Amino acid sequence: MSVIAECSLDPDRLSFATALSATSAVELDVERVYRTRSAMPVVFCWARSDDLDAFESALADDETVTDVKRLSDADDRRLYRARLTGRASVVTYDAWVDLGAARLEMRYVDGRWHARIRFPGRDALATFREFCLDHDLDFQLDRLYDSDGDDAETARNRLTTSQREALRLAHEGGYFAIPRETTLAEIAAELDISDQATSERLRRGCGRLVSDRFG
């Protein structure tokens, strides 16, 4: 039976490490990763920061990525296309692909990479964890659940940690009450992120819960 693992990884030995360490309070949301004829994959990711120009400059000096191109500018975030070079201390892409795993979500927030990965089974997950340990890559398993479960607890567990926290604050503060008892800005202030980032977390979290219940 396949399983879905929610885990976090230390960014210092992975791709984008230099750019991430050079810019404070940056968030990355990997939208898509695919392999071309080149040996290394291409990554599309959204970056959010108070100083995106500094992050973009740091990308140019990061030897773990190349062919960086800005594709879109939207308020406080930008969409980038970049090719991984394979020069990171640890490259996890081949490890989980060779195991038959599929990346469902990958985000950098609060100083760590947070991922949701579907593995063919628990043995494949254990092998990936061993790979991380063998390469001195800090791996933390946050949640593990069967991918075909349909109970309410499984549905809640499909939320990312950041989505769950945003929804909890919104619920406790009365954001979903009529009339509303708190504002998006107040929730964003508690999370210490932008209003737009908070709105996206709430919408994605609600969308996942609805999809699990009715999809």
C-alpha angles and dihedrals in degrees: 000000000000119000135202117224125199108201143155130222134200107251097209095089098036136081117291089028096132095046093046094049091050096055125058123221095007120154126199126197113191107217099179142355123193138163121236129186086290117090092242127063129246118237129206112197140165116228124202124188143132087245109037092161090062091049091049091051090049090052089060089058095044110104092196092072134042140175089042113183130177109227104175143013117205120169106290098355140066134202116228134189116206138164118226113234100202090238094116114113088245127023111196099176098089092040097063095033091055088052091056093250126147126213110230099175137001125183137163111215136142092014099304141079111249118199141181110204129178112219126191088237146330092280091060090050090050090051091051091049090051089051090055093047092047089054094047091247114149107236123184122186109212101174139359127190141158110268094222096050115122105184123117094254092054090050091053090048090058089070116097117241092253093048092049092050093048092049092047093053091045092050096044092046094051098248091144094045123106108264098024116248097197137027135236089246092056092051090047090052091054091049091043093229135109124282090246093052090050091050091051092050092050093047094047092046093049090045092053093049092049092047091051091049101042106012 
